[in-house]
Amino acid sequence: MNFLSELWRRLRQRLHRKQWEDDLAEEMRLHLDLRAAENAGDAGQARRRFGNLSLLREESRETWGWRFWDTLGQDIRYGVRTLLTHPGFAVAAVLSLALGIGANTAIFSILNAVMLRSLPVEDPHQLVQLKVGKSPSFTNPIWEQVRDHQQAFSGVLAYGSNRFDLSDGGETHLAQGIWVSGDFFRVLGVPALRGRVINRDDDLRGGGHSGPVAVISYGFWQANFGGDPNILGKTVRLDRHPFVIVGVSPPWFKGLDVDQPFDVAVPIGCEPIIHTDLSALNQRSWWWLRIIGRLTPGETVPQAQARMNSIAHEINRATVPLNWNSAERLGYTKRSFTAISYATGFSRTGAQYKTALFTLMAVVVLVLLIACANIANLLLARAAARQREIAVRLAIGAARLRVIRQLLTESLLLAFTGAIAGFLFSIWGSRLLVHFLSTARYQVQLDFSPDIRVFAFTAALTILTGIFFGLAPAFRATNFGPNQILKEQARGTLTGGGRFTLGKALVTGQVALSLVLLVGAGLFAGTFRNLLTIDTGFNRHNVLLVRTNLPAAHIQKPLRLPLFDKILSALRGLHGVRSAASSRRTPISNTFWNQTTRPEGYQPKPVEDDTLVYLNGVSPGYLRTMETPLLMGRDFSDRDNLAAPKVMIVSEYTARYFWGVANPIGKTIVTESPDGDTSYQVIGVARNAKYGDLNEPALKTAYVSWLQNADPSPQLNYELRTSGPVETAIPAVRAAIAAVSTDASLEFSSFETQVDDSLLQPRLVALLSSFFGLLALALAMVGLYGVISYAAAKRRGEIGIRMALGAGRRSVVWLVLRDVFLMLTVGTVLGIGASLAAGRLVSSLLFGVPPKDPFILALAALVLGAAATVAGYLPARRASRMDPMAALREE
């Protein structure tokens, strides 16, 4: 009955098509008559003819439009019924597409959130960021010069990030803060939800006329004050200093850092209130502010940049750092501004993981292509099984394009069903990826609410995917003579011995793409392995980090060193603490302290940063606590204090760089600073240790004695090597420090976690590339298995004859495997070439692994070859075990 109803529907469509052809013929005839009447000069007849022609065209368009949507609905209904009759094929195809489309949408959602989504402010495309070279940061003196002298923008603002402690002692409770200029909210066009925003009167040095004020975010208001309607006028304590809350920002505004929403905004002029010891407002070498301008109406970015560069020389002369040497100052005065669009704000995630995200995007696109090739092969097999159905349609008059449209409709149905499932998967996947990118100290918070770009990307990807895997099978399925098909199938034979050549080509492409992904997974896994096993110069395990911060206003500088030393003595006496030390900074913390130096007897080279040394102030016992070996000389001692000559311990690389094979002990190194030069005597050489990052190149590093610091900061880090898990020591450490000082703010973390957090990017790339590489390999092997199985089934008669004539099982297996090895060889050659080209593009993500590593290339090819051999051997073995007589009877 289904066949008869389908036949009747096709006949009816044929009649409709005949009527449409008659309408077109009538329109052409009327058009010719109209031309003849116009040439004869009969205007009335021409108008009548033209009216008839217009009426016919209108009726034809209405009829054609009705028929198009009617037949489209029929195609969709028939496609749904067809897919439901083959649920196994439909489920496999939808799951493959859901994974491929979902992974692409998840990565694109992150890229959209950090790079494409416009800021929720007034006319964000008019915002422009100033840079000098590639640096987006400026000192406060530069900002004040720009603010007071620029005429390129209708308004300018500056802001910088900071973390404020909300506690009054003990363990810290941190809030994300931003320093903002007085025109910050006005230039952005952001009003206050309650109260008012910060203005110019608030941004005066030392605080405005109203004293220290703050604007809190909507989220902070809800979380910390319960949405108190009487919030205005209340205070929030930031680093133990009270700030009056004058406003609450609207819920849709979370700052200009899109992945780090702010909690509290305070004026830049209030910075000396927080940092009472040393304010950044007058520092010409502290780069902590970003400068944003709003274009005047009709102004372009290049014009604004030209206007800024017209005053760049005067700004540079007025703000040149005092502690730079003459060559550096000369270069500074010649710097120029660069202006770029700031419509999307700033994203630390985008800046740090941009290359990794684009690499992962390329990986999931390749996985989707492999999945599409698999589905195309399945559709080719289904089309071969539906040859009789298609032949009947063509025989009763269906146009080839009409049948192709029907088959494409089925493909697009699969694609859209997979896209719906993939979109739901992407919502979960994007949040999972962001979770992997977050650390205990830096929680990435992105807005993943779908917008027009995400929907457009998913829709475009879905349509392209459906056409990609459906078009070729559709054309193949209709590229034959229906009479021949019906005759051959009536005899029980199958046509098109070579019709599956396209399927073999698709599998060859899958093999090549799979090899590219396997090589990429090998390179990234090798990078991650190298970073895990690299000689860091210290032992990261069982080290507890305690960051302490004393209230600078309460504890004066002369009292800090004795207090810090007393805390260190208390920590060394704790049960379970093997050794303890203090330091100005901890390794792999992405913080830096460097100074230009003059090493004794060293002739500087004309190379940038030739004499730049990265320093760290440490207490006696630091090297022992971090288990960094001392190779020569002695360690710091309690006698290396303010009354003793200044001493320094250099790294092995530093000693070799400055003095070669000569003995560095007793040499002097002079550090340059605005407050005067300081001379240090080298007393020891320590093993090389990583400073800021694990994958950094060799740096010239040195240690100075913290006890010789005449101007100690209120912040200090303690490193405690414990005999057990570091978490078990935290209560005792907290109590010991409280017994010495109840004012100290404390922040606890594990040094091992800090080092592991620095490996987020290589770990994520290695994990995901390995997963998708193995997934691509599995998909390619499934495709290979399907093609070989189909080819062996079509050659049952030939194989039966060969076996009847005496061919052995081994020869039959080899007969089938020849196609496997041919596809494998061609795919491997293509894949190696593509891998070599792709390796250069991701070289910046690699560490200790060359992009053309022959071992990884060979290993990937070996894994691929083994998997392909297994996938091809199974159908070959099954073909060799067939009964030849049964195969001949089928023929």
N, C-alpha and C positions, 0 to 999 in steps of 0.2 A: 504493500500500500504506500509506503514512503516513496518508493521509486516511482509509482504512478503519479503521486501528487507532485513530486519534483518534476516529472515529465510534463504534466499539465501546466505547472508554473512557468516552465521554460517556453512552452508553446505560446502562452499568453504574453510573455515578454517579447517573444518573436513578433507577435502581431502588433504590440505597442511600438516595437522598433520599426516595423514596416510603415505604420502610420506616421511616425516621426520622419522617415525618409520621404514619404509623400508630401508632408508639410514643407520640408526643405525644397523639394522640387517645385511646389506651387509658389513658394517665396521667390525662387530664382526666376520663374516664368513671369511673375508680376514685376520683378525688378527689370527684366528685359523690356517688358511692355512700357514701363515708366520711362526708360531711356528712349524708346522709340517715339513716345508721345512728346517728350521734351524736344527731341530733334525735329519733329514735324511742326513744332510751335503751338500745339494744342495745350494751353495751360490748364484749362478746366479738366480735360481728360487726364493730364498729369497729376492734378491734385486728387482726382478720384482714385487714380491708380496708387498714388502715394498713401492715401487714406487706407485703402485696402491692404497695402503692404505693411503699414504700421500696425493695423489691427491684427494681421496675421502674425507679425513678429511678436506682438504682445501675447497673443494666444499661445504661440509656440513657446515663449519663455515660461509662461505659467504652466503649460503642460510639461515642459522639460524639467522645471524645478520640482513639480509634484512627483514626477516619475523618479527623479534622482533621489529625493528623500525617501520615497516609498521603497525603491529598490535597495537603498542603503539600510533601511530598517530590516528588510528581508535578509540582506547579507549578514547583518549582526545577529538576527535570530537564528539563522541557519548555522552561522559560525559557532554560536554558543551551544547549539544542539550537537554539532560535530565534535567539539571539544569535550562535552559531557559524555559522549559515547566512548572516548578514549581518556579516561581520568588519569591513568598512569603517565601518559605522555604529557598531559596538561599540567599535572602537579610537578613533574620533573622540570618542565620548562619554566613554570612560574617561580619555583624556588630558585632556579639558577638566575633568572632575571631579577628576582627580589634581592638576592645577595649582591649582584653586580650593580644594579641601579641604586640600591640602598647605600652601598659603600661609597659610590660616587656622590650621592646626594649628601651623605654625612660629611665627607671631606669638603665638599663645596659649601655646606652650611657654615663650617668653621672659617673657610676663606671669606665667605660673605660677611660673617660677623666681625672679622678682624681687619678686612681690607676694603670691603665694598659698601657696607651699610653706612649711610650718611648719619651724622650726628643729629640728635633731636633738638636742634637749636634753630633760631631764625636764619633762613637762607644760608645753609651751611656751605654752599658752593662758593660763597664770597669770602670764606676764611682762607688765609694764607699763612703758612709757617715760614719763619726765617731760619736759615741754616748758614753755617760757614763751612764750606766743603761738605763733608758727610756728617758733621757734628750738629746735632739739634740743640745743644745746651749752651747757655750763656751765663756770664756772671751778672750779679746785680748791678755793678757799675755800668756794664754794657746796656742792661735793660733801662736804667735811668737815662742814659744818653739817648737811646732810641725813643723812649717815651717823651722826652723833652724836646727833641729836635726833628723827629720824622714828620714828613708831610705826604707820605705815600699812601696812607690809609685813613679811612674815616674814623678809625678807632683801633687801639692796640691794647693787648693784655699780655700778662706774663703769669706763669704758674709753675709750681714745682711740687713733687710728691714728697711725703714725709709720713712716718708712723709715729703716732702719739700714744703715750702710756696713760691710761685712764686711772690706774691704781695709785694709791698713796704710800706704796711700800709693799714688800713681799713680791709674790709672783706677778708678772706684768699682765695687764689686760690691754691689748693693743687695738687702736683704731686707725683706719686708713685716713690720712689727712692730706690736704693740699694747701700750699701757700698760694694766695691769689692776689693780683693787683687790684687796685680800687675800681677799675673799669671792667673787671672780669665778667661779671654778670650782665652789665649793660651792653658790652660789645657783642656778647653771645645772644642777647635778647631773651634772657631767662629771667622771668619774674619770680618773686617769692610766693610760695603757697600760703605761708603765714608770716606776718611781720614784714621785714624788708631785707634787701640784699646788702652786701658789703659795698661801700662807695669810697670815693677818693678821700673823704675826711677820715675814714677809718684806717687808710693805708699811709699813716705817717710813722716816721721812725720812732720806735718806742711805744707805739699805740696812738690811736686817734683821740679826738676830743671826748669820745664816749668811753675811752679806755679799751682794753683788749676785748674784742668782740669776735663772734663766730657765727657762721651759718651752718646748720646741720642738715644732713640729707633726710629725705622722707623715711628711708629704711632705718637709719640710725635713730630717728625720732620714735618710730614704732617699736624697735627692738630694745632701746635703752630707757625710754621714757613712757612707754605704753601708749603713745599717741596723746599725751597730756595736752588738752586744749589750752592750758595756761603755761605753755612752755616758754613764751617770750619773757625775757628778763631773768630766767634761771641761769645757773652757771654750769659749765662743764669744765672739769679739771684736766688739763692737758700737760703732761709731764709735771704735774703738781702745781700748775699755775692756773688760776681761775680765768675763764673767758665767758663773757656774758653772751647768751644766745639771743640774737636779734632777728633771726629768721629761719624758716624751714624751706628748703628747695622743693620744687614739685616732684612727684614720683617718677616722671619720665626722664628727668635729668639726673645722670649719675656721674657727671664729670666728662673730661676730655680723654681720659684713658679708658678705652672701651672695655677692657678686660679686668679693670681694677676700680670698681665704683668707690667713690669717696664717702667718708662718714662725716668729716668735719672740714670746713673751709675757714681759714684764718688769713688775715691780711699779711702780706710780705713784710710790712713795716713792723709787725709784732715779733719778727724772728729773734731780735735781741732779748726779748722777754724769756723765750725758751732757752736759747743758748747764751746764758749770761757770761760764760767764760770767754768765748770767741765768736763774735757774730760774723755771719757770712755777708752782711750787707756791704762791707767795705773791701772784702777779699777779691782780688783781681785774678785769682787762680782757682776759685771754687765755681765749678760749672754745674749749676743746679736748676736753672730756670729755662723754660721754653717760651718763645715769643711768638705770638699769633696776632695777625692784623686782619682787619676787614676792609676789603676793597671799596673804594669810593665808586658810586654809580658811573658806569661807562669806562672804568679803569680795567686794564688787563693785568695778569700776573707779570708778564715781562716788563710792562711799564712801571709797575710797583717796584720790581727788582732794580730797574735802572734808577729810580728815584732814591732808593735806599743806598745804592752804591755811590751815588753822588755825594753822600755825607759819610761814607764808610771810613775814609781816611781820617777825618776829624774824630770820629768815634773811637777808632783804633788808637790814635795818639793819646786820647784822654784816658784810655783804660788799659794800656799795655801793662802786663804783669811785671812787678818790680824785681821779682826773683829770677827772671829769665836773663840769659846771657845776651850779648849784643847781637849775635847772629839770629837768635830766636826772636828778639824784639823787632829786628828789621823785617823778618818774615811776617810777624804779627801785624805790623803796620800796613802791609801790602794785602791783607786779607780782604775778601769781598763777600757780599751777601748772596745767598741763593734763596729764591722764593719758590715754594711749591704749594699745591693745593692741600688744604687741611680739612676737607669736607668729611673725611671718615675718621678724624681724630688719630690718636696714637694707640697702638697695641703692642705691648711687650711680647705677647705671644706671636703676633705677626712678624715682628722684627727678629725675634730669636729663632722661630721655627718656620720661617717663610720657605726656605729651600726644602726642608723636610716635608712640609705640607704639599708643596708642588710635586715632590718626588712620590709621595704616597698617592697623590691624585693620578699621576701617570701610571702607577702600579695598578690601581683599581680600574682604570680605563682599559689596561691590557687584560685584566681578568674579565671585564665585561665583554671585550672582543672575543676572548676564548669561549665564554659562555654563549655568545651569539653564534659562533661557528658551530658549536655543539647543537644548538637548536636548529640551525640551518641544515645540518646533516640529518637530524630527526625529521625535519620537514621534507627533505629530499626522499627519505625512505617512505614517509607517508604518502608523498605524491606518487611514488612508484606503485604503492599499493592501491592508490585511488585512480589509476590510469583508466580503468573501465568506466568509472563514474564520469571522469572528465571527458573521455572520448564520446560518451553518450551525449553529454551537454553540447559538445562541439558539433556532433552529428545532427542534432535537431535544430541547429541554427544559432546557438549562442556564440557571440563574438569572443574572440580570444582575449581582448582587453577586459571584457565583462567577467570572464572566468578568472583572469589575473586579479581583478579587483576583489572578487570573492575570496581568493586565497590570501591576498594582502589584508583583507578585513580580519580574517582569522589570526594572522600574525600580529596585527595591531591589538586585537583583543587579548592575546597572550601578553603583549608588551604592557598594555595598560593595567592588566590584572597584576602583573609582576611589579609595576611601578607603584601601585597602591600599597602592596605589601612592603616594597622596598622603602617607600616614604615613611611608613610606620617604623621600619627597622632603622632608618636614618636618624629618627628622633632619639632613639635609645643609643645608637652608635656614636653620634656626635657628642652626647653628654659623657659617654664612656671615654672617648678620646680626651676630652677636656679634663676628666678626672685623672687620667694618666699624666697630663701636663701640669697638674697642680702639685704643690709641695706644702709642707706644714707651715712654712713662712710665707708662701705666695700662692694663694688660692685664686685660680683663674675663674672669673665669672663673666660669661658671655650671654648675650641676648640671642637665643635660638628661635625666637618666634618667627614662623615662616613669613616671608614677604614675597613680593612679585618676582624678585630675582630667583629665589629658590623654586617657586612654582614654575617659572618660565624655564629654568634649567632642567627641572625634572620632566616637564612636558616635552621640551625639545629633545632631551636624551631618550625619552620613551619613543617618540615618533621615529627618530633616527635609528634607534635599536630595532624597532619593529620592521622598518623598511630594509635595514641592513640584512637581517636574517631571513626576511620573507620574500624579498624581491627575486633573488636568483632562483630559489626553488619554484616560485610561481611561474617564471618564464620557462624554466626547464620542464615543468609539468605540462605546459601547453604547447611545447615545441615538438609536435609529432602529428602524423596524419591519423585521424580517428578511424578511418577504414582499416588501416593496417593494424592498429591496436586491437580493434574488435575481432578481426580475423585471427590474429595470433593468439589472443586470449581464448577464442573459441576452440583453438587447437590445444589449449593448456600450456602455451609457451609464454615467456616474458620477453619484452622488447628492450632494446637499448643496452646492449652489452657494455657500451662505453659511457653510459649516462652518469655513472657515479664518479667520473673523473673530477667533477667539481667537488664532490665530497672528499676525495683524496687531497685536492689542493687546499681545502679548508683545514684538513687535519695537518698537513704540512705547515700551514701558517700557525696552527695551534702549537705544534712542536717548537717552532722558532720562538714564539712569544713566551712559551713556558720556559725555554732555556734562558731568555733574557731575565725573566723573573727569578729563576733559580740562581743565576749568576749574581743578580742584585742582592738576593737574600744572603748569598755567601759573602759578598763584600761587606754588607752591613753587620752580619753576624761576626765576621772577622774583626771589624772595627770595635764592636762591643766587647769581644773577647780581649782584644789588645788593651782597651781601657780598663777592663777589670783586672788584668794581670800585669799592668804596667808598674814599673818600679817607682812608687810615689816618693820614696825617701822617708816615709813615716808609716806607722802602724795605725790604721783607722779603727781597729776593733777595740771595744771596751774602753772608750774614752767618752766621758761625759763633759759637755760644754755648758758652762754657766756664764751667761752674759749679765754683768752687774752694771747698774747705773745709779750713781749717787746724786742726790739733789745738789746741784752746783751752788745754788744760792745759800744752802744751809751748811755745807762742808767746804771750807776754804781750801785753796791749793796746798798750803803747807801741811794740812792735816790729812791729805788724801793718801800720800805714799805710806805713812805709818798705818793708816786704817786698812788699806789694801793688803799690806804686808801681814797685818794681824789676821785678816780674813784668810790669807793663804796659809798661815801657820795653823789656824783652826781646821782647815780642810785637810791638811797633811796628817793631822792626828786622828782622822776618822777611821773607824774600823772598815775594812774592805777597800780602802783607798791605798793603792800601791805607791803612787807618786802623784804630785800635783804641781802645777805651775800656772803662771799668768802670762798674758800676752796682749798686745795692742790689737792684733787681728788674728783670726784663725785661718789656716790654709783652706783653700777651695771654698772661700766665702764670697768670691767675686767682689772683694774690696781690695783697694790698692793704696800703697803709700810708696811713692818713689821720689827720688831726688837726683839732680845732676851732681856728679862727683868729680874730684881731681885725684886720681890714684897716683901715689908716689912712683916716679920713674916711668910713667906710661905716657906715650905720645898719642894724643887723641887722633882718631881718623875722621875724615870728612864724611861721616855716616850719621844719619839721624839716630838719636838715642844711644850714641856710642858709649857714653860714660854714665848712662842712666842706670841706677841701681834700685832694686825693689827691696824695701826695708821692712823690718818688723821688730818692735820693742818687746823683749821677753824677759822673764825672771830667771834666776838661776834654777837649773833643773828642768828647763823647758825641753831641751834636746833629749834628755833621758825620758821624760814623760811621753814625748811623741815618738820615742825610739828611733830618733835620727842619729846615726853614728857620727861621732866626732873623729875625723880622720887625722888631725894634726893639732898640736897646741893644747890649750886648756879651755874649760867651760867657764861661764860667768860664775862669780861667787858673791857672797854678801859684802865683800870688801869693794866690789865694783859699784860704789855709790856716788853720791854727789861730790864727795870730797876727793875722789880718786880720778886719775886721768881717764878720759873717755876711751872705751874699748869696743871692739867689733869682732864678730865671727863671720867669715865670708863662706860662701858655698864653694865647692870644688870647681864648678864651672867659672865662677867669678875670679877665683885665684888664677886659673889657667888662662882666662881671657886677658887679664891685666898684666900678669907677670910670667906667663908661660911655665917653664919647669923650675923657675927660681923659687926659693923658699919665701912664702908670703908672710911668715911670722915676723912681726916687728915693723912691717910696712905701714904706712899711714894712708888713710883715705880721707879727703876733705869733702864734706857735704856743703852745698851752697843753698842758702835760704835768705829771704828778705831781712831776717833779724840778725844776719851775720853768718859767716862760715864756721863750721865745727870740724875739728880734726879728731879722727879716731885712729887708734892703733890696733892693728890686726893681731889678735891673740889666739885665733884658732881657725881651722878649716873644717866645715861640716859637709856631710854627704849632700849631694843635690836633692832637693825636695820640690815638689810641685807647689806653686804659689797661689794662683787664682783659679786655675782650671786644669783638669787632667790632660786635656789635649793641647795645652799651650806649648809653644816652642820653648827651647831652653832660655831661661831668664837669668840675668845677673842678680843674685839675691844676697842679702846679708842680714845679720841680727845685731841689734844693739841692746845694751842693758837697760831694762825698764827702770831700775833703781837710780839711773843717772839722768832721769827725765826731770828737769827743774820745773816744767810746766805740765803736770800730769792732767790728763783728761778725766772727767768724772765717770767715764765708761771704761770698763776693763773686762777682759775675758779670762775665765779660769778653765784649765784643762785638767781633768782628773782621770787617771788610769785606774780602773777598778778591777778587782779580782773576780767579779761576777757581772751579771747584767746591769747596765748603767741605770735602768729605771729603779732598781732596788736601793740605789744610793741617794736618790733625790730627797726623800724626807729628812735624812740625816744631814744632808748638805743644807737644806733650807733652814733647819733648826740651828746649825752651827753658824751660819751667816747672821741669822736673826739675833743670836746671842752677842754678836759683835756689833751689829748695826741694824736697827729696825727700819732705817730709812732707805736701805738699798733695794732697788727694784731688780727682780731676778727673772731670767728667762732661761729655761732648760731645754737642751736638745742633745741628740746623740751625734757624735762626730761621724760615725759610720753612715747615719741617715743623711747628714749634710753632704758627704762625698757621693752617696748613691743618688741624691737629688740632682747632682751635677751631671748625671748620666741619663737624665730623662730622655733627651732627644735621641741619642744613639740606641737606648733601650727600646724606645717606642718604634723607631724605624726598623730596627732589627726584628722585633717581635712581629710587627704587622707585615713586613716584607716576607718574612719566613712563612707566616700563615697564608698569605695570598699566593706565595710561590708554590707551596704545597697544594693549595686549592687549585691553582692553575694546572699543576701537574696532574692532579686527579681528573679534572675536567678534560684535559687533553687525552689522557689515557682512556677515559670513557668514550670520547669521540673516536679514538683509534680502534678501540674494541668494537664499537658499533659499525664502523666502516668495513673492517675486516670481516666481521660476522656477516654483514649484508653481502659483501663481495663473494664470500665462500658459499653463501646460500644460493646466489645466482649461478655459481659455477658447479652446482651439485651434479648436473648431467656430465659436464666435462670431467670432473673428478671421478665420477662413477665409471666412465669409460676408461680412464687411465688405470684405475684400480682393477677393472675387469681384464685389462690387457697386461696386468702384472706389476703395476707400479706399487712400491712399498709405502708404508706409512711415513717414513722419513722423507721420501721424495714429495709426498703430498704436503707434509708440514713445510718443507722448504718452498714448495710452489706458492703457498699462502704467505709465508714470511718474507718472500722477496719484495712484495709490495710494502711490507712494514719497514724493511731496511732501506728501501728507496726513499720513502717519506721521511724516515728518521735521518738519513744522510743529508737530504736537501734541507730539511728543517734545521738540522744542527749547524750546517754551514751558514745559513741565513741568520740563525740565532747568534752565532759567535760574532758575525759582523755587526749585528745590531747591538750586542753587548759591549763590544769595544767602543762603539760610538757613544752609547749611553753612559759608559764608565767615566768619560771625560766630563759629562754634565753633572755628575754627583760626586766629583772628586773632593769638593769642599766638605762633604759629610764623612769622608773616610779618614781613618787614622791608623798608620802603620800597615796599610794594605794598598798596594798599587792598583789602579783601576784595571790594568791588564794582567792581573795576577794569573799566571798560567795554571797554578795548582787549582784555583777556584774554577777556572774555565773547564779544566779537565774533569774535576770532580762533578760539576754540574752536568757536563755532557755524559759522564758515566752513569749518574743517577737517572738521567733522562733515558739513556739507552737501555738500562736495566728495566725501568718501568715500561718502556715501549715494547721490549721483548716479551715481557710477561703478558701485557695486554694483547699482543698479537698472537702469542703462542696458544692462548686458551681457545680461540676460535679455530686456529690451525689444527690443534690436537683434536677438537671435536670433529672437524672435517675429515681428518685421517681415520676416524673410527666409524664412519658411516658404512652402511651396507650398500655395496655397489649395485646389487640387483634391485634394491628398493629405489635407488636413485634413477636407474634406467627405466623402471616401470613408471615413475612419475613423469619422465619425459615422454 
